[in-house]
Structures are given as C-alpha cells and as structure tokens.
Amino acid sequence: MRALLCVKAQQLLSRGFIHPVRPAAAVRWQAAPSKLFCSSAPDGNNKPPSMLRHLTSKIKATGPIPVAEYMREVLTNPVKGYYVRNNMLGPEGDFITSPEISQIFGELIGVWIISEWMGAGQPKQLQLVELGPGKGSLASDVIRVFSQLQSVLGGASVSLHLVEVSPALSLLQAQNLTGNRSQEADAEDDLVYRRGETEAGLPVSWYRRLDDVPTGFSIFVAHEFFDALPIHKFQRTEKGWREVLVDIDPEKPDTLRFVVAPAPTLASTSLVQADEKRDHVEVSAEGGVIVQQLARRIIEDGGAALIIDYGHNGTKTDTFRGFKGHQLHDVLASPGSADLTADVDFNYLRRMAGGGVACLGPVTQNTFLKNMGIDTRMQILLRNCSDPSTRKQLISSYNMLTNPAKMGERFHFFSLLHPSRLAKPQKPQGLKLEKKKSPAPLPVAGFTELKFA
C-alpha cells in the first residue's frame, strides 16, 4: 500500500501544469493597560458606520461586552458582518491565503488526504469536509488531485462538504467549483442550503454548521479558519484574572476602547488554567468546541482533521489584530470594515481534543510542505516550463510558501487522527505464532518525510 501511494504521488509530482498558475453605567470600568488597548476612533470624519452604531447601542443597553462577542458581531452578524457582506480574499481584498498563491499547496494537501484515506484502510466512503473554504481554491486543487489519482481511490464514494456562513463566499465557491451546476435549497432552514456537482460529477454540499454535515468517514480540513473564531481575552491583575471587555469611551461617544472587568466573569473563572504562567491569555472557547466535535466524529466514524493556521503552542499572549487592504488595522476602528484575527493556541486545541484521538504537530508550513515533496514538484514544474514570467511566478510563490521569514514558519500544521491510525502491530499471543507479521502503520505524510520509491 505504501509503495502504491508513493508511486501515485510521484506520478502527480511528475506532471507538468494542467492549469496555469493562479495568479453597565453604575460600575466603573478600569481602562486596560496594554499598549494594544488604546482607544480607536472611526476612520474619517463621517458619522459612525452602521456596525459601530449597532455595537454602541448594544453596549449602552447591556454594558461592556466580551471581546468574543465583539468579534462575533463584527465578523458574522447576519446583516452587517464582515464575512457576510464582503469578498475579502485575494489581491483586491484584505488578505491572501496559501491556496491563492500557488496550486502546489492544494495539490500537496490532496496527496495528504489520499494518504490518510489509505492509512485508514481505504474505506468505501470519503467525505472531504472543509471549514471556511474561502473562494474554493483549496477544494478545487484537492479534487483535481482526486481526479488524477482516481485509480488509487478506485470505487470509493467521494463527496465534498463545505461549511460556510457567508452567502457571498458560498456563491463564489459554487461558481469556482460547480459553474452553473448548483442551486439553493427551497427552504431557508434546510440543513443543506446549496447543492451542486463539479464538472466531473463529484457532489458538493454547503452547510452553515459542522453538526449538519452527514456522519461517515471524513477528512476535515480547516485552513485559516480557527484564527477567525471569537476569542476571550484575560489579564492578570493584583486581584486575580480579569476579562478584557469592549466599552464606549466616555469622552468620545463614537469611539470604542478596551477595559478590564472589575470583578471575575464566568469566562475568567472557567477558561483560564489554574497553572497559567502568562500575564495575558487569549482563549477561543468556540474553537475548543469545534475541536471536540471533530474529535468525536473521528472517534465514532473514522477519519482525520488537518488544521492549518498561524499560531503557537501556548506561549504567546497578545495577538489580537485586524487586517484591511493587506495592512494591519486597529481592531476597534470602523468595525465591520476589516478582518479580525488572533493566533491559534494549538496547546489549547490539543487539550480540548482529549485523549480519544492522536494529535500530531504543530509543525511549520516549511517542514510540512518539504516533507510532502514540494521541492520535487517545483523542480519538475520548472523543468517543464519555458515561459520566463511563469517561471518567475513559480519561484516567487514557492518562496512565499516556504521562506521562514514569510509563510514558512508563520503557519503551522496540526492534525487529529483516529488512535488506530498510529497503533503498533500487536504481538502474537499464545504458543501458536503467526508466520506473517502485521504490517506497520503508514507514516503520516507531512509530519514525517515522504519517501518516494
């Protein structure tokens, strides 16, 4: 099986381009002391934008709100949310992701998915589930690999399931993946709000929640998904841990500021670890819940999860920031006009996943891609490419993905696996010995170097 995968993967890496490179009022709230926690006025001299008016009305009615609630409103409010209203990806948007830089990234993820499917014993069903699929570029590259390695997949039933809350992005994904071969559900409350199929006939379904995706053997991919989930922020004070909240600046009614809660909150008493050594902590409770859902599904139905994001192993403190037009943007200025993000705490995700699944990583993007054979793929593409501008773009995209000073060490790969995936062969029991040894499990590609036969 291992030899077959290596041969097929080598065939993929040996191919040239199939597609061109893509280009509350009675309480006194203490102002937070960190340098991040500065007051932020709206851009320009115009009246406050609608999201800011919505937030100030909310704070006046209920008092200062947690950062997690602020992020949730700003990013996913069904009427005014950043992800709901905008197409924020690509050179003309606020940020660009690895699949938009080079198709090689998605191709190698596709090889990884097939490797894990084979490592699980080649189940008859393979559901690829992507959380927050952006424009659909990663999914498009992966299913192209599926087509090229169809002889490996054999008669397996393959389907694509996209978890997406943004109507604007789901339309873009449908266009890129299915052309005109998709349609919306008749009822707004249908669990599958859009269905379609690719040109090759692979079924594609869209969902608003992970829980709505059908059960069955699944490979889950979350690329730059967890960093956008709401975070709670906590500050160590002389009186213990206190939650950081968002409030209205009393001297500037159209400006938001950070404050420290004067008393413990439910979040500060339940989300901060008793042995925490840092003075400032960010915790994504929502991210923890989603990881628990992934772990439960992997344990019950088999499969794996690959989480790709910038983050750390429980060492960083203040990482909350905004991006607008590919530039850093004040997180409290003109809410709804910029992306909000925070580094993923992989140590927290590992702890929330529990002991029922095996966790690998995090390893850097540079390490993962090189283990997957990106250098071999690049050499072949360059050898088969004579156009100077395309060669220049290939080299530039490779450098962006792997250079430690760029994305190479900024992004990390983290995986959840079924425990049987890494189980050691059982030793023969009793007096009757088996003549053949049980085969050792396949190495997990990306986290160990992939050797080509």
Backbone torsions as a table, in degrees:
resi	resn	phi	psi	omega
1	MET	NA	-43.7	-179.7
2	ARG	-62.9	-42.3	179.8
3	ALA	-63.4	-40.1	-179.7
4	LEU	-61.7	-44.9	179.2
5	LEU	-62.1	-44.6	-178.1
6	CYS	-62.2	-41.6	178.1
7	VAL	-62.2	-47.5	-178.7
8	LYS	-65.6	-40.4	178.7
9	ALA	-64.6	-39.6	178.9
10	GLN	-64.6	-37.0	176.5
11	GLN	-61.0	-41.6	178.8
12	LEU	-63.3	-47.6	-178.4
13	LEU	-66.0	-21.7	-178.4
14	SER	-82.5	-14.6	-177.1
15	ARG	-77.7	148.6	173.4
16	GLY	-81.0	-165.1	-179.7
17	PHE	-65.9	135.0	168.5
18	ILE	-98.6	-35.2	173.1
19	HIS	-124.1	149.5	178.3
20	PRO	-65.0	160.9	178.4
21	VAL	-63.5	135.7	180.0
22	ARG	-88.4	94.8	176.6
23	PRO	-43.7	NA	NA
24	ALA	NA	143.5	-161.3
25	ALA	-73.0	-32.5	-176.3
26	ALA	-75.3	-12.5	-177.6
27	VAL	-101.9	137.3	176.5
28	ARG	-93.1	121.4	-176.6
29	TRP	-98.2	134.3	-178.3
30	GLN	-83.4	128.6	177.6
31	ALA	-64.9	136.9	-177.3
32	ALA	-71.3	143.1	-171.7
33	PRO	-87.1	-17.0	-173.1
34	SER	-65.8	153.0	179.7
35	LYS	-64.8	-23.4	175.5
36	LEU	-68.1	-31.9	-170.8
37	PHE	-83.7	69.0	177.1
38	CYS	-110.9	152.6	178.7
39	SER	-67.6	148.4	-176.4
40	SER	-134.2	118.5	178.5
41	ALA	-88.7	157.6	177.3
42	PRO	-65.2	151.3	178.8
43	ASP	-64.1	135.5	174.2
44	GLY	78.7	-174.2	-177.5
45	ASN	-108.4	9.8	-179.7
46	ASN	-73.8	169.2	177.8
47	LYS	-66.0	157.0	-175.8
48	PRO	-56.8	136.7	177.5
49	PRO	-65.7	166.0	-171.4
50	SER	-61.2	-38.8	178.5
51	MET	-63.6	-40.5	178.0
52	LEU	-64.5	-41.4	176.8
53	ARG	-61.6	-41.2	178.4
54	HIS	-61.4	-44.4	-177.7
55	LEU	-69.5	-42.7	179.9
56	THR	-65.1	-37.5	176.5
57	SER	-63.7	-40.4	-180.0
58	LYS	-64.7	-44.5	-178.8
59	ILE	-67.7	-38.7	177.3
60	LYS	-62.2	-33.2	-177.0
61	ALA	-81.8	-36.0	-172.0
62	THR	-118.1	-12.8	-173.9
63	GLY	95.3	177.0	-178.8
64	PRO	-51.9	144.7	-175.3
65	ILE	-112.5	151.1	176.1
66	PRO	-62.1	154.1	177.3
67	VAL	-59.1	-34.8	179.0
68	ALA	-61.4	-42.2	178.5
69	GLU	-67.8	-38.0	176.5
70	TYR	-60.4	-48.4	179.4
71	MET	-61.4	-43.3	-177.9
72	ARG	-61.7	-43.0	178.9
73	GLU	-66.2	-47.1	-175.6
74	VAL	-65.2	-39.4	-174.2
75	LEU	-89.8	-38.5	-169.7
76	THR	-127.3	13.1	172.1
77	ASN	-52.3	128.7	-172.4
78	PRO	-62.8	-16.1	-179.4
79	VAL	-107.7	-44.5	-171.0
80	LYS	-115.9	1.7	-173.7
81	GLY	-64.1	146.6	-178.9
82	TYR	-58.4	-46.9	-178.9
83	TYR	-72.8	-24.3	-177.7
84	VAL	-77.5	-34.8	-172.3
85	ARG	-99.1	-21.4	-167.1
86	ASN	-114.9	154.1	163.7
87	ASN	-104.0	98.2	-167.4
88	MET	-99.1	1.9	-173.7
89	LEU	-95.9	156.1	172.1
90	GLY	93.3	179.5	-176.7
91	PRO	-58.6	-31.7	-178.8
92	GLU	-88.7	-5.1	-178.3
93	GLY	-97.1	-153.9	-176.4
94	ASP	-97.3	-18.6	177.1
95	PHE	-157.0	163.9	-179.9
96	ILE	-130.1	142.7	-175.6
97	THR	-112.0	166.3	-175.8
98	SER	-55.6	-43.8	179.1
99	PRO	-61.5	-25.4	177.7
100	GLU	-77.8	-19.4	-177.3
101	ILE	-83.0	-43.1	-177.7
102	SER	-153.8	138.6	177.5
103	GLN	-69.0	-18.9	179.8
104	ILE	-60.6	-36.5	179.9
105	PHE	-56.9	-52.1	-179.5
106	GLY	-66.3	-35.2	178.5
107	GLU	-61.3	-43.5	-178.9
108	LEU	-70.0	-33.1	173.6
109	ILE	-64.6	-39.3	177.2
110	GLY	-60.7	-43.1	177.2
111	VAL	-62.8	-39.8	178.9
112	TRP	-62.0	-42.8	-179.0
113	ILE	-62.1	-45.4	179.4
114	ILE	-65.5	-37.5	177.8
115	SER	-60.3	-42.8	179.8
116	GLU	-71.5	-33.5	175.3
117	TRP	-63.1	-42.3	177.5
118	MET	-67.7	-39.8	179.4
119	GLY	-63.7	-23.0	178.5
120	ALA	-88.7	3.9	178.0
121	GLY	95.9	18.8	177.5
122	GLN	55.4	61.7	177.7
123	PRO	-58.1	156.2	-178.7
124	LYS	-73.0	-14.1	179.2
125	GLN	-121.3	138.0	174.9
126	LEU	-136.0	107.6	174.2
127	GLN	-99.9	118.9	171.8
128	LEU	-91.9	118.5	-178.0
129	VAL	-116.9	117.6	178.3
130	GLU	-110.5	130.7	177.1
131	LEU	-96.2	122.3	-179.5
132	GLY	63.5	65.8	-170.3
133	PRO	-80.0	9.7	175.6
134	GLY	60.1	-127.5	177.5
135	LYS	-84.3	-8.1	-175.0
136	GLY	93.5	7.2	-176.8
137	SER	-64.5	-44.0	179.9
138	LEU	-63.8	-47.4	178.6
139	ALA	-59.9	-39.3	179.4
140	SER	-62.2	-44.2	178.7
141	ASP	-66.7	-38.0	-179.4
142	VAL	-65.7	-47.1	-177.4
143	ILE	-70.7	-22.4	172.7
144	ARG	-67.4	-38.8	175.3
145	VAL	-63.0	-41.2	177.3
146	PHE	-56.3	-42.0	179.7
147	SER	-65.4	-40.5	-177.9
148	GLN	-72.8	-24.7	178.7
149	LEU	-110.8	33.8	-178.9
150	GLN	-60.5	-31.3	179.6
151	SER	-66.1	-27.0	176.7
152	VAL	-77.0	-44.0	-179.1
153	LEU	-68.6	-25.7	176.6
154	GLY	58.6	-129.8	-176.6
155	GLY	-92.6	15.7	-179.1
156	ALA	-63.6	142.6	176.3
157	SER	-84.8	109.8	-175.3
158	VAL	-107.5	136.1	178.7
159	SER	-145.7	155.7	-178.4
160	LEU	-114.4	130.8	-177.7
161	HIS	-129.0	120.9	-175.3
162	LEU	-112.2	125.8	176.9
163	VAL	-99.6	109.1	-172.3
164	GLU	-143.6	127.6	179.6
165	VAL	-95.6	-14.6	-175.9
166	SER	-90.7	116.7	175.6
167	PRO	-59.9	-39.3	-179.0
168	ALA	-63.3	-44.5	-179.3
169	LEU	-71.8	-34.5	179.5
170	SER	-63.5	-36.1	176.3
171	LEU	-65.2	-41.7	179.0
172	LEU	-65.8	-41.2	177.0
173	GLN	-61.3	-44.1	-179.7
174	ALA	-61.2	-41.8	179.3
175	GLN	-63.9	-43.6	-176.9
176	ASN	-73.1	-30.9	-174.4
177	LEU	-98.0	-33.3	-172.9
178	THR	-123.3	-5.0	-175.6
179	GLY	64.0	-122.9	177.8
180	ASN	-100.8	18.2	-176.3
181	ARG	-100.3	47.3	174.7
182	SER	-147.0	157.8	177.1
183	GLN	-151.0	153.2	179.7
184	GLU	-77.0	156.9	177.1
185	ALA	-69.6	153.5	-179.7
186	ASP	-67.6	-38.7	-177.3
187	ALA	-106.8	140.6	-177.4
188	GLU	-66.2	-25.0	-176.8
189	ASP	-94.3	9.8	175.1
190	ASP	-63.1	137.9	180.0
191	LEU	-62.5	-38.0	174.4
192	VAL	-98.5	105.0	-173.5
193	TYR	-88.8	-7.6	174.2
194	ARG	-154.4	141.1	176.1
195	ARG	-131.0	151.8	176.6
196	GLY	-169.7	-171.8	175.3
197	GLU	-149.6	151.6	179.1
198	THR	-74.6	173.4	178.8
199	GLU	-59.2	-30.3	179.6
200	ALA	-85.0	-0.9	177.2
201	GLY	93.0	9.1	179.0
202	LEU	-77.1	124.9	-177.2
203	PRO	-70.6	139.2	-180.0
204	VAL	-127.1	133.2	179.7
205	SER	-131.5	146.8	-179.3
206	TRP	-115.9	139.2	-179.2
207	TYR	-135.6	155.9	175.7
208	ARG	-90.8	-22.6	-176.6
209	ARG	-134.7	148.3	177.6
210	LEU	-61.2	-38.2	-178.7
211	ASP	-59.5	-21.7	-177.2
212	ASP	-82.5	-13.9	179.6
213	VAL	-71.0	133.3	-178.2
214	PRO	-57.5	152.6	176.0
215	THR	-73.2	164.5	-179.1
216	GLY	135.1	166.9	179.8
217	PHE	-57.8	122.4	-174.8
218	SER	-138.9	144.3	167.7
219	ILE	-107.3	117.7	-178.4
220	PHE	-98.0	133.7	177.2
221	VAL	-124.8	128.1	178.0
222	ALA	-129.2	98.4	-178.9
223	HIS	-104.7	117.3	-176.1
224	GLU	50.4	48.8	177.7
225	PHE	-109.2	-48.8	-175.4
226	PHE	-67.7	-27.5	-178.3
227	ASP	-67.7	-20.4	-179.3
228	ALA	-96.3	0.2	178.1
229	LEU	-76.2	145.8	-176.4
230	PRO	-57.9	141.2	177.8
231	ILE	-119.5	146.8	165.9
232	HIS	-94.1	141.6	177.6
233	LYS	-114.5	137.4	-177.7
234	PHE	-130.7	141.2	-178.8
235	GLN	-121.6	131.3	174.6
236	ARG	-75.6	129.3	178.0
237	THR	-125.3	178.0	178.5
238	GLU	-63.8	-23.8	-178.6
239	LYS	-97.7	7.1	-178.6
240	GLY	110.8	-167.5	-178.0
241	TRP	-74.5	133.9	177.5
242	ARG	-130.3	144.2	-180.0
243	GLU	-81.9	141.2	174.7
244	VAL	-86.0	131.7	-176.4
245	LEU	-123.7	166.9	176.4
246	VAL	-107.3	129.0	-176.5
247	ASP	-134.2	172.7	174.6
248	ILE	-89.9	135.4	176.3
249	ASP	-69.1	118.3	-176.5
250	PRO	-62.1	-24.1	179.8
251	GLU	-89.3	-15.9	180.0
252	LYS	-137.1	90.2	-172.4
253	PRO	-58.8	-21.7	179.9
254	ASP	-98.6	19.0	-177.5
255	THR	-126.9	139.9	177.9
256	LEU	-100.2	153.8	176.9
257	ARG	-146.1	162.9	174.0
258	PHE	-90.0	142.7	174.2
259	VAL	-135.8	161.9	176.2
260	VAL	-105.0	127.9	-179.1
261	ALA	-58.6	137.4	-177.8
262	PRO	-73.5	-14.9	-178.4
263	ALA	-139.9	162.1	178.1
264	PRO	-59.3	146.7	173.6
265	THR	-111.4	168.6	177.6
266	LEU	-57.6	-40.1	-179.5
267	ALA	-66.0	-43.1	-176.8
268	SER	-68.7	-24.3	179.4
269	THR	-90.3	-12.9	-176.1
270	SER	-115.9	-21.9	-172.7
271	LEU	-103.2	-18.0	180.0
272	VAL	-92.4	128.5	-179.6
273	GLN	-68.6	143.8	-177.6
274	ALA	-61.8	-31.2	-177.6
275	ASP	-98.0	18.2	-178.5
276	GLU	-61.3	128.8	-178.1
277	LYS	-98.0	-21.9	-178.3
278	ARG	-73.8	160.6	178.7
279	ASP	-95.4	-13.8	177.4
280	HIS	-140.4	132.0	-174.2
281	VAL	-134.0	141.5	173.1
282	GLU	-116.9	129.6	-178.3
283	VAL	-131.7	126.5	175.1
284	SER	-99.1	94.3	178.3
285	ALA	-61.3	-36.0	178.9
286	GLU	-65.4	-39.7	176.4
287	GLY	-62.6	-38.6	177.3
288	GLY	-62.9	-40.9	178.7
289	VAL	-64.0	-42.8	-178.8
290	ILE	-65.8	-40.2	177.3
291	VAL	-63.3	-38.1	176.2
292	GLN	-64.3	-38.3	176.3
293	GLN	-63.8	-44.0	178.3
294	LEU	-61.7	-45.3	-179.2
295	ALA	-61.7	-43.4	-179.7
296	ARG	-62.0	-44.3	-178.8
297	ARG	-67.1	-37.8	178.5
298	ILE	-65.5	-41.3	178.9
299	ILE	-64.5	-44.0	-174.7
300	GLU	-80.0	-38.5	-172.0
301	ASP	-115.0	-7.3	-175.4
302	GLY	84.1	164.8	178.6
303	GLY	124.1	-160.9	-177.5
304	ALA	-158.1	163.3	174.7
305	ALA	-130.8	137.6	176.7
306	LEU	-121.1	115.4	-179.3
307	ILE	-108.0	123.7	-176.8
308	ILE	-122.7	119.0	-176.2
309	ASP	-167.6	166.4	170.3
310	TYR	-84.0	142.6	-175.3
311	GLY	-179.5	-162.9	-174.2
312	HIS	-154.1	174.9	-176.4
313	ASN	-107.6	48.7	178.6
314	GLY	79.9	27.9	-176.2
315	THR	-114.1	-29.2	-175.5
316	LYS	-82.1	166.0	-176.4
317	THR	-120.4	-75.7	-171.7
318	ASP	-104.5	96.0	-176.0
319	THR	-119.3	1.5	-177.8
320	PHE	-65.4	125.7	-177.0
321	ARG	-155.7	167.2	178.6
322	GLY	-121.2	155.2	176.5
323	PHE	-131.3	132.7	177.0
324	LYS	-145.0	124.0	-177.6
325	GLY	58.2	38.6	178.7
326	HIS	65.8	16.6	178.1
327	GLN	-123.3	151.4	174.9
328	LEU	-60.7	140.7	-175.5
329	HIS	-137.0	137.4	179.1
330	ASP	-55.5	126.2	-173.7
331	VAL	-65.2	-21.1	-178.8
332	LEU	-102.5	-3.9	-178.5
333	ALA	-87.6	131.7	177.3
334	SER	44.8	59.5	-178.2
335	PRO	-56.1	137.4	-177.8
336	GLY	99.3	-11.4	-178.9
337	SER	-99.5	-7.8	-176.5
338	ALA	-138.8	157.4	176.2
339	ASP	-76.4	142.2	175.9
340	LEU	-114.4	139.4	-174.1
341	THR	-154.2	159.1	174.8
342	ALA	-148.5	146.6	-179.3
343	ASP	-60.2	143.0	-179.4
344	VAL	-80.6	132.2	176.1
345	ASP	-91.7	96.0	-176.9
346	PHE	-67.1	-28.3	176.7
347	ASN	-63.9	-38.9	177.1
348	TYR	-66.9	-43.0	179.0
349	LEU	-62.3	-40.0	179.2
350	ARG	-62.8	-42.8	179.9
351	ARG	-65.2	-40.2	-179.3
352	MET	-72.7	-27.6	178.8
353	ALA	-65.6	-29.6	177.9
354	GLY	81.3	-178.2	-175.4
355	GLY	-88.1	0.5	-178.1
356	GLY	-78.5	-15.3	178.3
357	VAL	-123.5	158.6	174.4
358	ALA	-91.4	135.7	178.7
359	CYS	-113.2	133.2	175.8
360	LEU	-120.2	141.0	178.6
361	GLY	94.3	-171.6	7.9
362	PRO	-79.5	145.5	169.8
363	VAL	-118.1	154.8	-177.6
364	THR	-68.9	158.0	177.7
365	GLN	-61.3	-38.7	177.8
366	ASN	-57.5	-47.9	-179.2
367	THR	-64.3	-46.7	-177.3
368	PHE	-61.5	-49.9	-176.4
369	LEU	-65.9	-38.2	178.5
370	LYS	-69.2	-38.0	174.7
371	ASN	-62.3	-31.5	-180.0
372	MET	-80.5	-7.2	176.3
373	GLY	97.1	27.6	-178.9
374	ILE	-63.7	-32.5	179.7
375	ASP	-65.3	-41.9	177.3
376	THR	-62.0	-45.2	179.4
377	ARG	-60.7	-43.0	-179.8
378	MET	-63.8	-42.7	-179.5
379	GLN	-60.0	-41.2	-179.0
380	ILE	-69.2	-43.4	179.1
381	LEU	-62.3	-43.1	179.7
382	LEU	-66.7	-35.6	-179.7
383	ARG	-67.0	-32.2	-178.0
384	ASN	-94.9	6.3	-177.2
385	CYS	-116.9	123.9	-179.2
386	SER	-106.9	-12.9	-178.7
387	ASP	-75.3	120.6	-176.2
388	PRO	-59.1	-41.5	-177.6
389	SER	-67.7	-37.4	178.3
390	THR	-68.7	-40.1	177.2
391	ARG	-61.9	-41.6	178.8
392	LYS	-62.5	-40.6	179.2
393	GLN	-67.8	-38.5	177.4
394	LEU	-60.0	-48.6	-178.8
395	ILE	-64.2	-40.6	-179.9
396	SER	-64.6	-43.1	-179.4
397	SER	-68.5	-39.4	176.5
398	TYR	-60.1	-43.8	179.7
399	ASN	-64.0	-40.2	179.5
400	MET	-64.3	-40.7	-176.7
401	LEU	-73.5	-34.6	-169.7
402	THR	-111.6	-21.0	-177.8
403	ASN	-61.4	124.1	-179.4
404	PRO	-56.2	-29.3	-179.2
405	ALA	-79.9	-9.6	179.9
406	LYS	-113.2	-110.6	-179.1
407	MET	-89.7	-15.8	-170.9
408	GLY	-55.5	-41.4	179.6
409	GLU	-115.7	-0.6	177.0
410	ARG	-79.7	-36.5	-178.1
411	PHE	-101.2	148.1	-177.8
412	HIS	-130.6	154.7	178.5
413	PHE	-114.1	134.1	-176.8
414	PHE	-139.1	135.7	-173.5
415	SER	-130.9	144.2	170.0
416	LEU	-110.2	131.9	-178.3
417	LEU	-131.2	153.4	172.4
418	HIS	-65.1	138.5	-176.2
419	PRO	-57.2	-30.1	179.6
420	SER	-65.9	-20.2	-178.0
421	ARG	-62.5	-32.7	-177.2
422	LEU	-110.5	9.8	-176.9
423	ALA	-65.1	137.9	177.8
424	LYS	-78.5	149.4	178.7
425	PRO	-57.4	137.5	180.0
426	GLN	-75.2	139.6	179.0
427	LYS	-77.2	144.6	179.0
428	PRO	-57.2	141.3	-179.2
429	GLN	-109.5	147.9	176.0
430	GLY	81.3	-168.6	-176.6
431	LEU	-82.7	-26.1	-177.5
432	LYS	-85.6	110.0	-177.7
433	LEU	-92.0	144.2	176.5
434	GLU	-76.7	145.5	178.6
435	LYS	-76.2	-33.5	-178.5
436	LYS	-107.0	138.0	175.5
437	LYS	-79.4	147.2	175.1
438	SER	-66.0	138.5	-178.4
439	PRO	-65.3	141.9	176.4
440	ALA	-70.3	149.8	179.8
441	PRO	-64.0	148.7	176.3
442	LEU	-61.0	142.0	173.6
443	PRO	-64.4	150.6	179.3
444	VAL	-83.7	108.8	-176.5
445	ALA	-57.3	148.0	179.6
446	GLY	88.3	-41.1	178.1
447	PHE	-91.7	-14.8	167.6
448	THR	-133.8	156.5	-175.9
449	GLU	-67.1	133.8	179.9
450	LEU	-87.4	113.6	-179.3
451	LYS	-89.7	132.4	178.8
452	PHE	-100.5	132.5	-178.9
453	ALA	-73.3	NA	NA
